[in-house]
Amino acid sequence: MIQKGYGEYMDKHYDGEQPRLRKTLLFIYNPMAGKEQIKNKLSEIIQIFCKEGFEVTIFATRGREDATKIIEKKGERYDYI
């Protein structure tokens, strides 16, 4: 049973169907960095987070300051970035 009183935290994290809290992650990566090696490993990386109970949102940067802009715009919605 989940206790009352968590307010916004509960609204943000409780999915209403399962008696557990979701951990949210915004995963930002640069697909061109590191000789583009992440493309081969991205599925494995995301799978690891999902197995640990994270709800993952993926964002690939496309240009300068993309990561900063997405964090400023949507970062507040996630527990981890």
KANORMO-V926786 format. One record per residue. N is the residue number from 1. RES is the residue in three letters. PSI is psi as a letter, one per 30 degrees, with the letter a starting at -180 (* if undefined). D_LAST is the distance of its C-alpha to the last C-alpha in Angstrom with 2 decimals. Layout:
# KANORMO-V926786
n=N res=RES psi=PSI d_last=D_LAST
n=N res=RES psi=PSI d_last=D_LAST
This chain:
# KANORMO-V926786
n=1 res=MET psi=k d_last=28.73
n=2 res=ILE psi=k d_last=25.84
n=3 res=GLN psi=k d_last=26.90
n=4 res=LYS psi=l d_last=27.10
n=5 res=GLY psi=g d_last=25.80
n=6 res=TYR psi=f d_last=22.04
n=7 res=GLY psi=b d_last=22.17
n=8 res=GLU psi=e d_last=19.05
n=9 res=TYR psi=e d_last=16.91
n=10 res=MET psi=e d_last=19.22
n=11 res=ASP psi=e d_last=19.39
n=12 res=LYS psi=e d_last=15.68
n=13 res=HIS psi=f d_last=15.48
n=14 res=TYR psi=k d_last=19.02
n=15 res=ASP psi=f d_last=19.99
n=16 res=GLY psi=f d_last=23.65
n=17 res=GLU psi=e d_last=24.98
n=18 res=GLN psi=k d_last=23.93
n=19 res=PRO psi=i d_last=24.22
n=20 res=ARG psi=l d_last=20.75
n=21 res=LEU psi=k d_last=17.36
n=22 res=ARG psi=k d_last=14.49
n=23 res=LYS psi=k d_last=11.05
n=24 res=THR psi=k d_last=8.62
n=25 res=LEU psi=k d_last=5.63
n=26 res=LEU psi=j d_last=4.76
n=27 res=PHE psi=j d_last=5.95
n=28 res=ILE psi=k d_last=7.33
n=29 res=TYR psi=l d_last=10.52
n=30 res=ASN psi=j d_last=13.85
n=31 res=PRO psi=f d_last=16.61
n=32 res=MET psi=f d_last=19.23
n=33 res=ALA psi=l d_last=18.00
n=34 res=GLY psi=h d_last=19.74
n=35 res=LYS psi=g d_last=22.70
n=36 res=GLU psi=g d_last=20.64
n=37 res=GLN psi=f d_last=20.41
n=38 res=ILE psi=f d_last=17.03
n=39 res=LYS psi=e d_last=18.89
n=40 res=ASN psi=f d_last=21.01
n=41 res=LYS psi=f d_last=18.35
n=42 res=LEU psi=e d_last=15.64
n=43 res=SER psi=e d_last=17.38
n=44 res=GLU psi=e d_last=17.72
n=45 res=ILE psi=e d_last=14.09
n=46 res=ILE psi=e d_last=13.11
n=47 res=GLN psi=e d_last=16.20
n=48 res=ILE psi=e d_last=15.24
n=49 res=PHE psi=e d_last=12.14
n=50 res=CYS psi=e d_last=14.48
n=51 res=LYS psi=f d_last=17.21
n=52 res=GLU psi=g d_last=15.28
n=53 res=GLY psi=g d_last=14.95
n=54 res=PHE psi=k d_last=11.54
n=55 res=GLU psi=j d_last=11.77
n=56 res=VAL psi=k d_last=9.82
n=57 res=THR psi=k d_last=9.62
n=58 res=ILE psi=k d_last=10.13
n=59 res=PHE psi=k d_last=10.55
n=60 res=ALA psi=k d_last=12.95
n=61 res=THR psi=l d_last=13.71
n=62 res=ARG psi=f d_last=17.42
n=63 res=GLY psi=a d_last=18.30
n=64 res=ARG psi=k d_last=17.98
n=65 res=GLU psi=g d_last=15.39
n=66 res=ASP psi=e d_last=13.76
n=67 res=ALA psi=e d_last=10.17
n=68 res=THR psi=e d_last=11.17
n=69 res=LYS psi=e d_last=12.92
n=70 res=ILE psi=e d_last=10.45
n=71 res=ILE psi=e d_last=8.05
n=72 res=GLU psi=e d_last=11.42
n=73 res=LYS psi=e d_last=12.65
n=74 res=LYS psi=f d_last=10.23
n=75 res=GLY psi=e d_last=7.23
n=76 res=GLU psi=f d_last=9.65
n=77 res=ARG psi=f d_last=9.92
n=78 res=TYR psi=l d_last=6.89
n=79 res=ASP psi=e d_last=6.99
n=80 res=TYR psi=k d_last=3.79
n=81 res=ILE psi=* d_last=0.00
